[in-house]
Amino acid sequence: MRLAKAAVILFAIVILNFCLIHAAPGDPAAVMAGEAGASDELFLQQLREKFGLDQPFHIQLWKYISGLLQLDMGYSYRQDAPVWDLIMDRLPATLLLTGAAFVLSIVLGVVAGVMAAVRVGKWADTAITVAALLLYATPLFWVALMAILLFSVQLGWFPSYGMESIGSELTGFRYWLDVAHHLVLPATTLGLFFTAIYARMTRASFLETAAEDFVKTARAKGLSEGRIARRHILRNAILPVVTLAGLQAGQIVGGAVLTETVFAWPGIGRLMFDALLQRDYNVLLGVFLISSAMVLLFNLITDLIYLLVDPRIELNT
């Protein structure tokens, strides 16, 4: 049932994206003609005919949907390559960045939230709460630029752009070590914003759960505070955090667009930014489709995690 709903939602997103993209101002043929140094009407008409831009809207939509049913996302008239190949070439970099940022934000957020909750009213609680508020309120691009200035330009600890060292020709473990070195700044920058959200949510949920009757019963039985916090409070308090993480897993993909642009990370976010400037409709639609599918997939994974965290929850597949 959930898979059928996800398929219907994805189909609606495809149609909506197609309508919005084609309603946006700008003519791809005019952009290409301008870069080619030719602006006569005959050349523009030839370009529109070549890429099907002269056909009625409903015919273009039908051809696009028919192609998707055959796993064909179309052709990039700007980069002279199939859209599927372009996205698959960039997708691993985005998954690496967003995955690292997601794990980092969850781990740091939950740990910081629990530390603040068990020390509620003390200086540690105040420090964590203020730090989380500052991280949440600070624009992502400003954090990225300051991280580059401090850790790359001033201290020289991490590279400021790219996914690997240019011309190094590293292989094996040394190559992955080089990628991890380049990953530190963009993943940390992207993850800090969500760390603040998870920290505040964990703290609030932990304190609310700690006031429940079953926690008081556990204390009356003589259980240690550490065991109560781990086995009774945290396990129940983590459910709202899991829900929030599932909803924001898609947002972290969206946040990667800005992060990849600032750090020149070769992912689909930067590909989408370039395609937007170039009016490359097919690439934009392909990136939107993959991003939407990833969001729906993350939501399904969140439901499965629910079963692991609390087996009492039953899901209808």
ChimeraX commands (.cxc) that place a marker at each C-alpha (Angstrom):
marker #1 position 0.00,0.00,0.00 radius 0.5
marker #1 position 2.78,2.41,0.91 radius 0.5
marker #1 position 4.68,1.55,-2.27 radius 0.5
marker #1 position 1.57,2.28,-4.35 radius 0.5
marker #1 position 1.10,5.64,-2.62 radius 0.5
marker #1 position 4.76,6.47,-3.22 radius 0.5
marker #1 position 4.39,5.64,-6.93 radius 0.5
marker #1 position 1.31,7.89,-7.25 radius 0.5
marker #1 position 3.07,10.73,-5.45 radius 0.5
marker #1 position 6.14,10.38,-7.67 radius 0.5
marker #1 position 3.98,10.46,-10.80 radius 0.5
marker #1 position 2.26,13.64,-9.59 radius 0.5
marker #1 position 5.66,15.20,-8.86 radius 0.5
marker #1 position 6.85,14.38,-12.38 radius 0.5
marker #1 position 3.88,16.17,-13.95 radius 0.5
marker #1 position 4.15,19.14,-11.60 radius 0.5
marker #1 position 7.87,19.55,-12.21 radius 0.5
marker #1 position 7.37,19.38,-15.97 radius 0.5
marker #1 position 4.68,22.08,-15.83 radius 0.5
marker #1 position 6.73,24.36,-13.58 radius 0.5
marker #1 position 9.92,24.01,-15.62 radius 0.5
marker #1 position 8.17,24.84,-18.88 radius 0.5
marker #1 position 6.30,27.74,-17.29 radius 0.5
marker #1 position 9.57,29.37,-16.23 radius 0.5
marker #1 position 10.77,32.31,-18.35 radius 0.5
marker #1 position 13.61,31.78,-20.79 radius 0.5
marker #1 position 14.08,29.96,-24.08 radius 0.5
marker #1 position 16.77,27.23,-24.20 radius 0.5
marker #1 position 17.09,27.68,-27.94 radius 0.5
marker #1 position 17.74,31.41,-27.54 radius 0.5
marker #1 position 20.41,30.71,-24.90 radius 0.5
marker #1 position 22.20,28.19,-27.14 radius 0.5
marker #1 position 21.94,30.47,-30.14 radius 0.5
marker #1 position 23.35,33.38,-28.19 radius 0.5
marker #1 position 26.35,31.33,-27.06 radius 0.5
marker #1 position 26.88,30.17,-30.63 radius 0.5
marker #1 position 26.87,33.78,-31.85 radius 0.5
marker #1 position 23.81,33.27,-34.05 radius 0.5
marker #1 position 20.48,34.91,-33.33 radius 0.5
marker #1 position 18.55,34.73,-36.61 radius 0.5
marker #1 position 15.03,33.29,-36.46 radius 0.5
marker #1 position 15.80,30.42,-38.86 radius 0.5
marker #1 position 18.58,29.10,-36.63 radius 0.5
marker #1 position 16.31,29.36,-33.57 radius 0.5
marker #1 position 13.58,27.43,-35.36 radius 0.5
marker #1 position 16.04,24.70,-36.34 radius 0.5
marker #1 position 17.14,24.34,-32.72 radius 0.5
marker #1 position 13.55,24.13,-31.48 radius 0.5
marker #1 position 12.73,21.47,-34.06 radius 0.5
marker #1 position 15.88,19.50,-33.24 radius 0.5
marker #1 position 15.08,19.25,-29.53 radius 0.5
marker #1 position 11.28,19.10,-29.84 radius 0.5
marker #1 position 10.73,22.51,-28.27 radius 0.5
marker #1 position 8.40,23.54,-31.10 radius 0.5
marker #1 position 5.83,20.85,-30.31 radius 0.5
marker #1 position 2.67,21.52,-28.25 radius 0.5
marker #1 position 2.99,21.25,-24.49 radius 0.5
marker #1 position 0.84,18.12,-24.12 radius 0.5
marker #1 position 2.88,16.27,-26.76 radius 0.5
marker #1 position 6.13,17.16,-25.01 radius 0.5
marker #1 position 4.66,15.96,-21.70 radius 0.5
marker #1 position 3.46,12.69,-23.20 radius 0.5
marker #1 position 6.84,12.00,-24.81 radius 0.5
marker #1 position 8.61,12.74,-21.52 radius 0.5
marker #1 position 6.36,10.41,-19.49 radius 0.5
marker #1 position 6.61,7.69,-22.16 radius 0.5
marker #1 position 10.39,7.95,-22.01 radius 0.5
marker #1 position 10.39,7.66,-18.20 radius 0.5
marker #1 position 8.33,4.47,-18.42 radius 0.5
marker #1 position 11.17,3.10,-20.57 radius 0.5
marker #1 position 13.77,4.41,-18.08 radius 0.5
marker #1 position 14.77,7.15,-20.51 radius 0.5
marker #1 position 15.17,10.60,-18.93 radius 0.5
marker #1 position 15.91,12.28,-22.20 radius 0.5
marker #1 position 18.98,13.89,-23.70 radius 0.5
marker #1 position 20.95,16.92,-22.54 radius 0.5
marker #1 position 21.18,19.25,-25.52 radius 0.5
marker #1 position 23.75,21.36,-23.68 radius 0.5
marker #1 position 26.18,18.63,-22.62 radius 0.5
marker #1 position 25.50,16.29,-25.53 radius 0.5
marker #1 position 24.91,13.25,-23.33 radius 0.5
marker #1 position 21.98,11.20,-21.97 radius 0.5
marker #1 position 20.54,12.68,-18.77 radius 0.5
marker #1 position 20.68,9.30,-17.05 radius 0.5
marker #1 position 24.42,9.03,-17.66 radius 0.5
marker #1 position 25.05,12.57,-16.37 radius 0.5
marker #1 position 23.09,11.97,-13.16 radius 0.5
marker #1 position 24.56,8.53,-12.47 radius 0.5
marker #1 position 28.02,10.00,-12.92 radius 0.5
marker #1 position 27.33,12.66,-10.25 radius 0.5
marker #1 position 24.96,10.81,-7.90 radius 0.5
marker #1 position 27.61,8.83,-5.94 radius 0.5
marker #1 position 29.32,12.09,-4.91 radius 0.5
marker #1 position 26.03,13.54,-3.65 radius 0.5
marker #1 position 25.13,10.35,-1.79 radius 0.5
marker #1 position 28.56,10.34,-0.16 radius 0.5
marker #1 position 28.23,13.96,0.93 radius 0.5
marker #1 position 24.63,13.79,2.15 radius 0.5
marker #1 position 25.11,10.39,3.78 radius 0.5
marker #1 position 28.13,11.58,5.74 radius 0.5
marker #1 position 26.36,14.80,6.75 radius 0.5
marker #1 position 23.22,12.89,7.77 radius 0.5
marker #1 position 25.06,10.39,9.96 radius 0.5
marker #1 position 27.17,13.15,11.49 radius 0.5
marker #1 position 24.12,15.28,12.29 radius 0.5
marker #1 position 22.17,12.39,13.83 radius 0.5
marker #1 position 25.04,11.19,16.02 radius 0.5
marker #1 position 26.14,14.64,17.21 radius 0.5
marker #1 position 22.56,15.85,17.60 radius 0.5
marker #1 position 21.39,12.93,19.70 radius 0.5
marker #1 position 24.52,12.92,21.87 radius 0.5
marker #1 position 24.35,16.68,22.44 radius 0.5
marker #1 position 20.61,16.52,23.17 radius 0.5
marker #1 position 21.02,13.76,25.75 radius 0.5
marker #1 position 23.94,15.57,27.40 radius 0.5
marker #1 position 21.83,18.72,27.68 radius 0.5
marker #1 position 18.82,16.81,29.04 radius 0.5
marker #1 position 20.68,14.92,31.77 radius 0.5
marker #1 position 22.31,18.18,32.87 radius 0.5
marker #1 position 19.18,20.33,32.55 radius 0.5
marker #1 position 19.54,23.73,34.20 radius 0.5
marker #1 position 23.33,23.51,34.41 radius 0.5
marker #1 position 26.00,25.31,32.39 radius 0.5
marker #1 position 26.41,22.38,29.98 radius 0.5
marker #1 position 22.70,22.51,29.13 radius 0.5
marker #1 position 22.87,26.25,28.56 radius 0.5
marker #1 position 25.99,26.00,26.39 radius 0.5
marker #1 position 24.55,23.24,24.18 radius 0.5
marker #1 position 21.22,25.03,23.81 radius 0.5
marker #1 position 22.86,28.34,22.86 radius 0.5
marker #1 position 25.24,26.62,20.43 radius 0.5
marker #1 position 22.35,24.77,18.78 radius 0.5
marker #1 position 20.39,28.01,18.43 radius 0.5
marker #1 position 23.37,29.78,16.84 radius 0.5
marker #1 position 23.96,26.95,14.36 radius 0.5
marker #1 position 20.28,26.88,13.43 radius 0.5
marker #1 position 20.13,30.64,12.89 radius 0.5
marker #1 position 23.37,30.97,10.91 radius 0.5
marker #1 position 23.04,30.81,7.09 radius 0.5
marker #1 position 24.57,27.70,5.58 radius 0.5
marker #1 position 26.57,29.58,2.94 radius 0.5
marker #1 position 28.16,31.82,5.63 radius 0.5
marker #1 position 29.26,28.78,7.64 radius 0.5
marker #1 position 30.70,27.24,4.47 radius 0.5
marker #1 position 32.67,30.38,3.57 radius 0.5
marker #1 position 33.97,30.86,7.12 radius 0.5
marker #1 position 35.02,27.19,7.26 radius 0.5
marker #1 position 37.01,27.65,4.04 radius 0.5
marker #1 position 38.68,30.83,5.30 radius 0.5
marker #1 position 39.61,29.33,8.67 radius 0.5
marker #1 position 40.39,25.66,8.08 radius 0.5
marker #1 position 41.61,25.87,4.49 radius 0.5
marker #1 position 43.10,29.32,3.89 radius 0.5
marker #1 position 44.39,30.20,7.37 radius 0.5
marker #1 position 45.22,26.82,8.93 radius 0.5
marker #1 position 45.63,24.73,5.77 radius 0.5
marker #1 position 44.14,21.64,7.40 radius 0.5
marker #1 position 41.63,20.72,4.68 radius 0.5
marker #1 position 41.25,21.39,0.94 radius 0.5
marker #1 position 38.74,24.06,0.00 radius 0.5
marker #1 position 37.23,22.57,-3.13 radius 0.5
marker #1 position 36.77,19.40,-5.13 radius 0.5
marker #1 position 36.37,15.75,-4.23 radius 0.5
marker #1 position 39.95,14.63,-4.82 radius 0.5
marker #1 position 43.39,16.06,-5.37 radius 0.5
marker #1 position 43.88,17.05,-8.99 radius 0.5
marker #1 position 46.61,15.10,-10.76 radius 0.5
marker #1 position 47.41,12.91,-7.76 radius 0.5
marker #1 position 46.41,9.65,-9.51 radius 0.5
marker #1 position 45.95,7.90,-6.17 radius 0.5
marker #1 position 44.46,4.40,-5.97 radius 0.5
marker #1 position 43.09,2.05,-3.33 radius 0.5
marker #1 position 43.14,3.11,0.30 radius 0.5
marker #1 position 45.15,6.27,-0.40 radius 0.5
marker #1 position 42.49,7.43,-2.85 radius 0.5
marker #1 position 39.65,6.98,-0.33 radius 0.5
marker #1 position 41.73,8.69,2.31 radius 0.5
marker #1 position 42.14,11.65,-0.03 radius 0.5
marker #1 position 38.36,11.72,-0.69 radius 0.5
marker #1 position 37.67,11.61,3.04 radius 0.5
marker #1 position 40.06,14.52,3.53 radius 0.5
marker #1 position 38.12,16.56,0.96 radius 0.5
marker #1 position 34.81,15.45,2.50 radius 0.5
marker #1 position 35.41,16.81,6.00 radius 0.5
marker #1 position 34.57,20.49,5.39 radius 0.5
marker #1 position 31.48,20.13,3.16 radius 0.5
marker #1 position 29.97,17.27,5.20 radius 0.5
marker #1 position 30.53,19.07,8.50 radius 0.5
marker #1 position 29.15,22.34,7.15 radius 0.5
marker #1 position 26.02,20.65,5.81 radius 0.5
marker #1 position 25.56,18.50,8.90 radius 0.5
marker #1 position 25.90,21.23,11.55 radius 0.5
marker #1 position 22.58,22.88,10.65 radius 0.5
marker #1 position 20.69,19.61,11.15 radius 0.5
marker #1 position 22.74,18.77,14.23 radius 0.5
marker #1 position 21.22,21.81,15.92 radius 0.5
marker #1 position 17.69,20.65,15.07 radius 0.5
marker #1 position 18.23,17.10,16.30 radius 0.5
marker #1 position 19.90,18.31,19.50 radius 0.5
marker #1 position 16.94,20.52,20.43 radius 0.5
marker #1 position 14.43,17.82,19.52 radius 0.5
marker #1 position 16.29,15.13,21.47 radius 0.5
marker #1 position 16.55,17.34,24.55 radius 0.5
marker #1 position 12.84,18.18,24.54 radius 0.5
marker #1 position 11.75,14.60,23.88 radius 0.5
marker #1 position 14.15,13.20,26.50 radius 0.5
marker #1 position 12.86,15.55,29.21 radius 0.5
marker #1 position 9.24,14.80,28.32 radius 0.5
marker #1 position 9.80,11.04,28.40 radius 0.5
marker #1 position 11.74,11.25,31.68 radius 0.5
marker #1 position 8.59,12.53,33.40 radius 0.5
marker #1 position 6.49,9.49,32.41 radius 0.5
marker #1 position 5.20,7.00,34.97 radius 0.5
marker #1 position 7.16,4.03,33.60 radius 0.5
marker #1 position 10.41,5.90,34.27 radius 0.5
marker #1 position 9.36,6.51,37.87 radius 0.5
marker #1 position 8.54,2.80,38.17 radius 0.5
marker #1 position 11.99,1.89,36.86 radius 0.5
marker #1 position 13.59,4.11,39.50 radius 0.5
marker #1 position 11.41,2.55,42.20 radius 0.5
marker #1 position 12.75,-0.86,41.18 radius 0.5
marker #1 position 16.27,0.35,41.94 radius 0.5
marker #1 position 17.64,0.49,38.41 radius 0.5
marker #1 position 20.69,2.69,37.84 radius 0.5
marker #1 position 20.23,6.10,36.22 radius 0.5
marker #1 position 22.45,5.09,33.30 radius 0.5
marker #1 position 20.36,2.02,32.55 radius 0.5
marker #1 position 17.13,4.00,32.87 radius 0.5
marker #1 position 18.44,6.66,30.48 radius 0.5
marker #1 position 19.59,4.13,27.88 radius 0.5
marker #1 position 16.94,1.43,28.01 radius 0.5
marker #1 position 13.82,3.30,29.06 radius 0.5
marker #1 position 14.05,7.01,28.30 radius 0.5
marker #1 position 16.23,7.24,25.19 radius 0.5
marker #1 position 14.55,4.35,23.36 radius 0.5
marker #1 position 11.17,6.06,23.64 radius 0.5
marker #1 position 12.47,9.60,23.22 radius 0.5
marker #1 position 14.24,8.75,19.97 radius 0.5
marker #1 position 11.01,8.14,18.03 radius 0.5
marker #1 position 10.25,11.84,17.35 radius 0.5
marker #1 position 13.87,12.30,16.26 radius 0.5
marker #1 position 13.54,9.41,13.81 radius 0.5
marker #1 position 10.37,10.98,12.41 radius 0.5
marker #1 position 12.06,14.35,12.00 radius 0.5
marker #1 position 15.17,12.79,10.45 radius 0.5
marker #1 position 13.05,10.97,7.88 radius 0.5
marker #1 position 11.25,14.17,6.91 radius 0.5
marker #1 position 14.46,16.19,6.68 radius 0.5
marker #1 position 16.44,13.59,4.79 radius 0.5
marker #1 position 15.07,15.20,1.64 radius 0.5
marker #1 position 15.98,18.66,2.85 radius 0.5
marker #1 position 19.58,17.62,3.34 radius 0.5
marker #1 position 19.67,16.70,-0.36 radius 0.5
marker #1 position 18.35,20.18,-1.15 radius 0.5
marker #1 position 20.94,21.75,1.12 radius 0.5
marker #1 position 23.63,19.92,-0.80 radius 0.5
marker #1 position 22.98,22.20,-3.79 radius 0.5
marker #1 position 24.44,25.19,-1.98 radius 0.5
marker #1 position 27.19,23.19,-0.28 radius 0.5
marker #1 position 28.29,21.56,-3.54 radius 0.5
marker #1 position 28.38,24.94,-5.25 radius 0.5
marker #1 position 30.52,26.58,-2.55 radius 0.5
marker #1 position 32.94,23.66,-2.24 radius 0.5
marker #1 position 32.89,22.74,-5.97 radius 0.5
marker #1 position 31.76,19.25,-5.00 radius 0.5
marker #1 position 30.94,17.29,-8.21 radius 0.5
marker #1 position 27.43,16.11,-7.27 radius 0.5
marker #1 position 23.95,16.42,-8.73 radius 0.5
marker #1 position 23.37,19.64,-6.77 radius 0.5
marker #1 position 26.05,21.43,-8.74 radius 0.5
marker #1 position 24.81,19.73,-11.91 radius 0.5
marker #1 position 21.34,21.13,-11.24 radius 0.5
marker #1 position 22.72,24.62,-10.61 radius 0.5
marker #1 position 24.61,24.60,-13.90 radius 0.5
marker #1 position 21.57,23.22,-15.75 radius 0.5
marker #1 position 19.41,25.99,-14.31 radius 0.5
marker #1 position 21.73,28.68,-15.66 radius 0.5
marker #1 position 21.88,26.94,-19.04 radius 0.5
marker #1 position 18.09,26.32,-19.29 radius 0.5
marker #1 position 18.82,22.60,-19.70 radius 0.5
marker #1 position 15.28,21.40,-19.01 radius 0.5
marker #1 position 15.89,17.67,-19.32 radius 0.5
marker #1 position 18.73,17.69,-16.80 radius 0.5
marker #1 position 16.67,19.75,-14.36 radius 0.5
marker #1 position 13.73,17.37,-14.65 radius 0.5
marker #1 position 16.03,14.38,-14.19 radius 0.5
marker #1 position 17.63,15.80,-11.05 radius 0.5
marker #1 position 14.22,16.73,-9.64 radius 0.5
marker #1 position 12.95,13.21,-10.31 radius 0.5
marker #1 position 15.91,11.51,-8.66 radius 0.5
marker #1 position 15.75,13.88,-5.67 radius 0.5
marker #1 position 12.02,13.24,-5.21 radius 0.5
marker #1 position 12.53,9.48,-5.45 radius 0.5
marker #1 position 15.26,9.72,-2.80 radius 0.5
marker #1 position 12.92,11.61,-0.46 radius 0.5
marker #1 position 10.21,8.97,-0.85 radius 0.5
marker #1 position 12.78,6.22,-0.34 radius 0.5
marker #1 position 14.04,7.86,2.85 radius 0.5
marker #1 position 10.48,8.03,4.17 radius 0.5
marker #1 position 10.01,4.30,3.54 radius 0.5
marker #1 position 13.31,3.56,5.27 radius 0.5
marker #1 position 12.16,5.69,8.22 radius 0.5
marker #1 position 9.08,3.51,8.57 radius 0.5
marker #1 position 11.28,0.41,8.67 radius 0.5
marker #1 position 13.50,1.97,11.31 radius 0.5
marker #1 position 10.37,2.53,13.37 radius 0.5
marker #1 position 9.97,-1.23,13.58 radius 0.5
marker #1 position 13.51,-1.64,14.87 radius 0.5
marker #1 position 13.17,1.12,17.46 radius 0.5
marker #1 position 9.69,0.13,18.64 radius 0.5
marker #1 position 8.45,-3.35,17.55 radius 0.5
marker #1 position 4.96,-2.47,18.85 radius 0.5
marker #1 position 4.41,-0.30,15.76 radius 0.5
marker #1 position 2.78,-2.13,12.86 radius 0.5
marker #1 position 3.13,-0.90,9.30 radius 0.5
marker #1 position 1.02,-1.68,6.28 radius 0.5
marker #1 position 3.24,-2.31,3.29 radius 0.5
marker link #1:1,2 radius 0.2
marker link #1:2,3 radius 0.2
marker link #1:3,4 radius 0.2
marker link #1:4,5 radius 0.2
marker link #1:5,6 radius 0.2
marker link #1:6,7 radius 0.2
marker link #1:7,8 radius 0.2
marker link #1:8,9 radius 0.2
marker link #1:9,10 radius 0.2
marker link #1:10,11 radius 0.2
marker link #1:11,12 radius 0.2
marker link #1:12,13 radius 0.2
marker link #1:13,14 radius 0.2
marker link #1:14,15 radius 0.2
marker link #1:15,16 radius 0.2
marker link #1:16,17 radius 0.2
marker link #1:17,18 radius 0.2
marker link #1:18,19 radius 0.2
marker link #1:19,20 radius 0.2
marker link #1:20,21 radius 0.2
marker link #1:21,22 radius 0.2
marker link #1:22,23 radius 0.2
marker link #1:23,24 radius 0.2
marker link #1:24,25 radius 0.2
marker link #1:25,26 radius 0.2
marker link #1:26,27 radius 0.2
marker link #1:27,28 radius 0.2
marker link #1:28,29 radius 0.2
marker link #1:29,30 radius 0.2
marker link #1:30,31 radius 0.2
marker link #1:31,32 radius 0.2
marker link #1:32,33 radius 0.2
marker link #1:33,34 radius 0.2
marker link #1:34,35 radius 0.2
marker link #1:35,36 radius 0.2
marker link #1:36,37 radius 0.2
marker link #1:37,38 radius 0.2
marker link #1:38,39 radius 0.2
marker link #1:39,40 radius 0.2
marker link #1:40,41 radius 0.2
marker link #1:41,42 radius 0.2
marker link #1:42,43 radius 0.2
marker link #1:43,44 radius 0.2
marker link #1:44,45 radius 0.2
marker link #1:45,46 radius 0.2
marker link #1:46,47 radius 0.2
marker link #1:47,48 radius 0.2
marker link #1:48,49 radius 0.2
marker link #1:49,50 radius 0.2
marker link #1:50,51 radius 0.2
marker link #1:51,52 radius 0.2
marker link #1:52,53 radius 0.2
marker link #1:53,54 radius 0.2
marker link #1:54,55 radius 0.2
marker link #1:55,56 radius 0.2
marker link #1:56,57 radius 0.2
marker link #1:57,58 radius 0.2
marker link #1:58,59 radius 0.2
marker link #1:59,60 radius 0.2
marker link #1:60,61 radius 0.2
marker link #1:61,62 radius 0.2
marker link #1:62,63 radius 0.2
marker link #1:63,64 radius 0.2
marker link #1:64,65 radius 0.2
marker link #1:65,66 radius 0.2
marker link #1:66,67 radius 0.2
marker link #1:67,68 radius 0.2
marker link #1:68,69 radius 0.2
marker link #1:69,70 radius 0.2
marker link #1:70,71 radius 0.2
marker link #1:71,72 radius 0.2
marker link #1:72,73 radius 0.2
marker link #1:73,74 radius 0.2
marker link #1:74,75 radius 0.2
marker link #1:75,76 radius 0.2
marker link #1:76,77 radius 0.2
marker link #1:77,78 radius 0.2
marker link #1:78,79 radius 0.2
marker link #1:79,80 radius 0.2
marker link #1:80,81 radius 0.2
marker link #1:81,82 radius 0.2
marker link #1:82,83 radius 0.2
marker link #1:83,84 radius 0.2
marker link #1:84,85 radius 0.2
marker link #1:85,86 radius 0.2
marker link #1:86,87 radius 0.2
marker link #1:87,88 radius 0.2
marker link #1:88,89 radius 0.2
marker link #1:89,90 radius 0.2
marker link #1:90,91 radius 0.2
marker link #1:91,92 radius 0.2
marker link #1:92,93 radius 0.2
marker link #1:93,94 radius 0.2
marker link #1:94,95 radius 0.2
marker link #1:95,96 radius 0.2
marker link #1:96,97 radius 0.2
marker link #1:97,98 radius 0.2
marker link #1:98,99 radius 0.2
marker link #1:99,100 radius 0.2
marker link #1:100,101 radius 0.2
marker link #1:101,102 radius 0.2
marker link #1:102,103 radius 0.2
marker link #1:103,104 radius 0.2
marker link #1:104,105 radius 0.2
marker link #1:105,106 radius 0.2
marker link #1:106,107 radius 0.2
marker link #1:107,108 radius 0.2
marker link #1:108,109 radius 0.2
marker link #1:109,110 radius 0.2
marker link #1:110,111 radius 0.2
marker link #1:111,112 radius 0.2
marker link #1:112,113 radius 0.2
marker link #1:113,114 radius 0.2
marker link #1:114,115 radius 0.2
marker link #1:115,116 radius 0.2
marker link #1:116,117 radius 0.2
marker link #1:117,118 radius 0.2
marker link #1:118,119 radius 0.2
marker link #1:119,120 radius 0.2
marker link #1:120,121 radius 0.2
marker link #1:121,122 radius 0.2
marker link #1:122,123 radius 0.2
marker link #1:123,124 radius 0.2
marker link #1:124,125 radius 0.2
marker link #1:125,126 radius 0.2
marker link #1:126,127 radius 0.2
marker link #1:127,128 radius 0.2
marker link #1:128,129 radius 0.2
marker link #1:129,130 radius 0.2
marker link #1:130,131 radius 0.2
marker link #1:131,132 radius 0.2
marker link #1:132,133 radius 0.2
marker link #1:133,134 radius 0.2
marker link #1:134,135 radius 0.2
marker link #1:135,136 radius 0.2
marker link #1:136,137 radius 0.2
marker link #1:137,138 radius 0.2
marker link #1:138,139 radius 0.2
marker link #1:139,140 radius 0.2
marker link #1:140,141 radius 0.2
marker link #1:141,142 radius 0.2
marker link #1:142,143 radius 0.2
marker link #1:143,144 radius 0.2
marker link #1:144,145 radius 0.2
marker link #1:145,146 radius 0.2
marker link #1:146,147 radius 0.2
marker link #1:147,148 radius 0.2
marker link #1:148,149 radius 0.2
marker link #1:149,150 radius 0.2
marker link #1:150,151 radius 0.2
marker link #1:151,152 radius 0.2
marker link #1:152,153 radius 0.2
marker link #1:153,154 radius 0.2
marker link #1:154,155 radius 0.2
marker link #1:155,156 radius 0.2
marker link #1:156,157 radius 0.2
marker link #1:157,158 radius 0.2
marker link #1:158,159 radius 0.2
marker link #1:159,160 radius 0.2
marker link #1:160,161 radius 0.2
marker link #1:161,162 radius 0.2
marker link #1:162,163 radius 0.2
marker link #1:163,164 radius 0.2
marker link #1:164,165 radius 0.2
marker link #1:165,166 radius 0.2
marker link #1:166,167 radius 0.2
marker link #1:167,168 radius 0.2
marker link #1:168,169 radius 0.2
marker link #1:169,170 radius 0.2
marker link #1:170,171 radius 0.2
marker link #1:171,172 radius 0.2
marker link #1:172,173 radius 0.2
marker link #1:173,174 radius 0.2
marker link #1:174,175 radius 0.2
marker link #1:175,176 radius 0.2
marker link #1:176,177 radius 0.2
marker link #1:177,178 radius 0.2
marker link #1:178,179 radius 0.2
marker link #1:179,180 radius 0.2
marker link #1:180,181 radius 0.2
marker link #1:181,182 radius 0.2
marker link #1:182,183 radius 0.2
marker link #1:183,184 radius 0.2
marker link #1:184,185 radius 0.2
marker link #1:185,186 radius 0.2
marker link #1:186,187 radius 0.2
marker link #1:187,188 radius 0.2
marker link #1:188,189 radius 0.2
marker link #1:189,190 radius 0.2
marker link #1:190,191 radius 0.2
marker link #1:191,192 radius 0.2
marker link #1:192,193 radius 0.2
marker link #1:193,194 radius 0.2
marker link #1:194,195 radius 0.2
marker link #1:195,196 radius 0.2
marker link #1:196,197 radius 0.2
marker link #1:197,198 radius 0.2
marker link #1:198,199 radius 0.2
marker link #1:199,200 radius 0.2
marker link #1:200,201 radius 0.2
marker link #1:201,202 radius 0.2
marker link #1:202,203 radius 0.2
marker link #1:203,204 radius 0.2
marker link #1:204,205 radius 0.2
marker link #1:205,206 radius 0.2
marker link #1:206,207 radius 0.2
marker link #1:207,208 radius 0.2
marker link #1:208,209 radius 0.2
marker link #1:209,210 radius 0.2
marker link #1:210,211 radius 0.2
marker link #1:211,212 radius 0.2
marker link #1:212,213 radius 0.2
marker link #1:213,214 radius 0.2
marker link #1:214,215 radius 0.2
marker link #1:215,216 radius 0.2
marker link #1:216,217 radius 0.2
marker link #1:217,218 radius 0.2
marker link #1:218,219 radius 0.2
marker link #1:219,220 radius 0.2
marker link #1:220,221 radius 0.2
marker link #1:221,222 radius 0.2
marker link #1:222,223 radius 0.2
marker link #1:223,224 radius 0.2
marker link #1:224,225 radius 0.2
marker link #1:225,226 radius 0.2
marker link #1:226,227 radius 0.2
marker link #1:227,228 radius 0.2
marker link #1:228,229 radius 0.2
marker link #1:229,230 radius 0.2
marker link #1:230,231 radius 0.2
marker link #1:231,232 radius 0.2
marker link #1:232,233 radius 0.2
marker link #1:233,234 radius 0.2
marker link #1:234,235 radius 0.2
marker link #1:235,236 radius 0.2
marker link #1:236,237 radius 0.2
marker link #1:237,238 radius 0.2
marker link #1:238,239 radius 0.2
marker link #1:239,240 radius 0.2
marker link #1:240,241 radius 0.2
marker link #1:241,242 radius 0.2
marker link #1:242,243 radius 0.2
marker link #1:243,244 radius 0.2
marker link #1:244,245 radius 0.2
marker link #1:245,246 radius 0.2
marker link #1:246,247 radius 0.2
marker link #1:247,248 radius 0.2
marker link #1:248,249 radius 0.2
marker link #1:249,250 radius 0.2
marker link #1:250,251 radius 0.2
marker link #1:251,252 radius 0.2
marker link #1:252,253 radius 0.2
marker link #1:253,254 radius 0.2
marker link #1:254,255 radius 0.2
marker link #1:255,256 radius 0.2
marker link #1:256,257 radius 0.2
marker link #1:257,258 radius 0.2
marker link #1:258,259 radius 0.2
marker link #1:259,260 radius 0.2
marker link #1:260,261 radius 0.2
marker link #1:261,262 radius 0.2
marker link #1:262,263 radius 0.2
marker link #1:263,264 radius 0.2
marker link #1:264,265 radius 0.2
marker link #1:265,266 radius 0.2
marker link #1:266,267 radius 0.2
marker link #1:267,268 radius 0.2
marker link #1:268,269 radius 0.2
marker link #1:269,270 radius 0.2
marker link #1:270,271 radius 0.2
marker link #1:271,272 radius 0.2
marker link #1:272,273 radius 0.2
marker link #1:273,274 radius 0.2
marker link #1:274,275 radius 0.2
marker link #1:275,276 radius 0.2
marker link #1:276,277 radius 0.2
marker link #1:277,278 radius 0.2
marker link #1:278,279 radius 0.2
marker link #1:279,280 radius 0.2
marker link #1:280,281 radius 0.2
marker link #1:281,282 radius 0.2
marker link #1:282,283 radius 0.2
marker link #1:283,284 radius 0.2
marker link #1:284,285 radius 0.2
marker link #1:285,286 radius 0.2
marker link #1:286,287 radius 0.2
marker link #1:287,288 radius 0.2
marker link #1:288,289 radius 0.2
marker link #1:289,290 radius 0.2
marker link #1:290,291 radius 0.2
marker link #1:291,292 radius 0.2
marker link #1:292,293 radius 0.2
marker link #1:293,294 radius 0.2
marker link #1:294,295 radius 0.2
marker link #1:295,296 radius 0.2
marker link #1:296,297 radius 0.2
marker link #1:297,298 radius 0.2
marker link #1:298,299 radius 0.2
marker link #1:299,300 radius 0.2
marker link #1:300,301 radius 0.2
marker link #1:301,302 radius 0.2
marker link #1:302,303 radius 0.2
marker link #1:303,304 radius 0.2
marker link #1:304,305 radius 0.2
marker link #1:305,306 radius 0.2
marker link #1:306,307 radius 0.2
marker link #1:307,308 radius 0.2
marker link #1:308,309 radius 0.2
marker link #1:309,310 radius 0.2
marker link #1:310,311 radius 0.2
marker link #1:311,312 radius 0.2
marker link #1:312,313 radius 0.2
marker link #1:313,314 radius 0.2
marker link #1:314,315 radius 0.2
marker link #1:315,316 radius 0.2
marker link #1:316,317 radius 0.2
view
